[in-house]
Amino acid sequence: MERHHAVHVFKGEQLTLKQAYHAAHLPMTFVVDAAVLNACGVSRNEFLTDLAQGKSVYGVNVGVGALKGHVFTGAAQDDMNRSLVFAHSGGIRDTVPASMVRMAMILRLNTLLLGRSGCSVELIESLLRLLNAGITPMVRGYGSVGCGDIMQNGQLGYALTGGGLGQCGDTIAPMAELMAKAGCAPHLMQVKDGISIISNNSFALAESIELAHRALRSLDVLLAATLSASVALNASPTPWTVAARYGRGHAAAVGAWLSAQFDATPWAQEATVHDPLSIRFLSEIYGAAYDEAQLWVDTIQSLTGFLDENPIMMDGQATTSGGSYLLDLAIRTDSLRVAIAHVLRNAYNLCAHMIAGRRAGLNVNLIAHNSAMTGFGPFLKVAGALTSKGFAESASVSPTPLMLADGLEDECNHLPLSLTKLRRQVESMEEMSSVMSLMTAQALDITGVARPLAVDSLYQLVREILPFSQQDQPLSDSVEVLRDSLMAERESLTQSVAGAVLPLRNIF
């Protein structure tokens, strides 16, 4: 039975985010380049030679953390390497989505294939067999603090030995049962395998890639909603055309896309010299957000080809590494969160302008002409709550010192906390797009202004869910349904116009 329709060949190279995302989400056959696997065998032999010469290696013949002074010899080394994955298989709370676990396996396999781990070739082959069999371990997501996804990786290592639960298609069953059915023998952890499988950040990196896919879509859709609100407010496109020519970074591309909408379908402009800052600065605000997103995704991509375990092989010797601390990614995540907070505030400001009824012939609270309504004024509170939440999540992460690994580890929880805050901001962007779009459709119907292609696409999506409001009605369900519809239609809402393309459209 033919189950796979694409092939991914691991070559021991950095992956693009598109490659990693598709490999985790699409049916795929995985193959390892023979030369790459041979190089891993050479590294393994160098490690075994180094160990045989009596070198003390962390997590191999000495313990880990507070037990790093304990020496293990002979059969005890094998026992200790197996015990490492059992001891670190202690995550709690909800399970990690299967696609994220699969991506973590792909990322871990890819970095092991850089040929500097010293792990057994059998460990590599065990990961490869599970991926090709479509078996995904069930991993509980809470328990690690960011300097190596220790507890998640421990569960993955335990699953390789046949422990715990797994999923294959719609079937959830013990890993041993799924592996036996697929003809996959349980992996016997050899020296170095235990520390190699637990000491890395593959789950944090997988979460970053999944979040990047969602965040870029959300940013694009919120920009489309922002454009629609600006059209409803009869915005002047002049500052956008200036940004298109002279803007720095991605502000130029955003300005070109915004002004191209007006060139294709001009709308009536407000007769003022200066629009409010929230309208004039759209190119700069979104340009800065795309700039930070660019730095963030570039950093994520670089880590797909970086061996972040400890210890690693260097010049034929097992060597202690500090590479498991991904401060650069944590800082980039922090910076992106600040930029997103400004995007959310900008969206709130435009909602407030529509509600105020001082522009473009709009009525206060977007009340329909000659109607008895309270209107959308109370709905502005939802936009305000989303904005406040977005700014709260932009606050700097101040890691609390923790006693781990026989010392104070004051940096170790930075990245996972920042990713959690970013995920909440992305949710706020998605909901803000929906809230703003509901208000905008009402405003567009009141003014009757011409709608460019992106604006009309958004307007039609709203009207499929909620008709023009001439009397007050509950909006909660409409927000949620529209949110999902907007995200699903991101391509039509943000398509290029006259050659003007939004930034980062080729990442995924």
Number of C-alpha atoms within 10 A of each C-alpha: 3 4 11 13 9 12 12 14 11 21 17 22 14 19 20 18 24 15 13 24 22 17 21 23 13 12 15 18 18 19 14 18 13 11 11 17 21 14 17 24 18 17 27 22 16 19 26 18 14 17 17 10 8 9 13 17 23 21 26 27 25 18 19 18 13 11 13 17 13 10 16 17 12 8 9 13 20 20 15 26 23 22 16 23 29 19 14 22 25 19 19 14 10 11 15 18 14 19 19 24 26 25 26 25 24 24 25 28 23 25 25 27 26 21 22 24 26 27 29 22 19 15 23 20 15 18 19 18 20 23 21 16 18 19 23 26 31 24 28 20 20 16 16 20 19 23 25 25 25 27 26 32 32 26 28 28 29 28 27 27 21 23 19 18 19 23 17 18 9 6 10 16 16 17 25 20 16 24 23 12 11 16 12 18 16 17 17 17 26 18 24 28 26 28 28 27 29 25 21 25 26 30 26 23 25 27 21 26 23 18 17 23 16 16 22 21 24 25 23 25 28 29 23 24 30 27 25 28 27 23 29 32 30 23 26 23 23 15 19 27 21 15 25 23 13 12 19 15 14 25 28 23 24 29 29 25 27 26 25 23 23 21 14 13 11 16 21 17 15 16 12 9 6 13 18 12 11 18 26 19 18 25 29 21 21 25 25 22 23 26 19 22 25 19 15 22 23 16 17 24 19 14 20 24 20 18 23 26 27 23 26 26 21 16 10 17 20 24 13 14 15 12 18 20 21 23 16 13 24 21 17 21 28 25 19 22 30 20 21 30 25 19 25 25 19 21 29 26 19 23 27 18 19 30 24 15 17 12 17 21 15 24 19 18 22 25 24 20 11 7 12 11 16 14 22 22 18 11 19 19 13 17 25 19 14 25 26 17 17 27 19 15 22 23 14 16 16 12 14 13 13 14 10 12 12 11 11 12 16 14 18 23 22 25 28 22 19 25 20 13 22 25 19 14 26 22 16 23 29 25 23 29 27 28 27 26 28 28 25 29 26 27 29 25 16 19 16 12 18 17 21 19 18 21 26 16 18 28 21 12 18 26 14 9 14 17 11 15 17 16 12 13 12 8 13 11 10 15 23 14 13 25 23 13 16 27 19 13 15 18 15 14 23 24 18 15 18 12 10 18 17 24 21 16 13 8 15 16
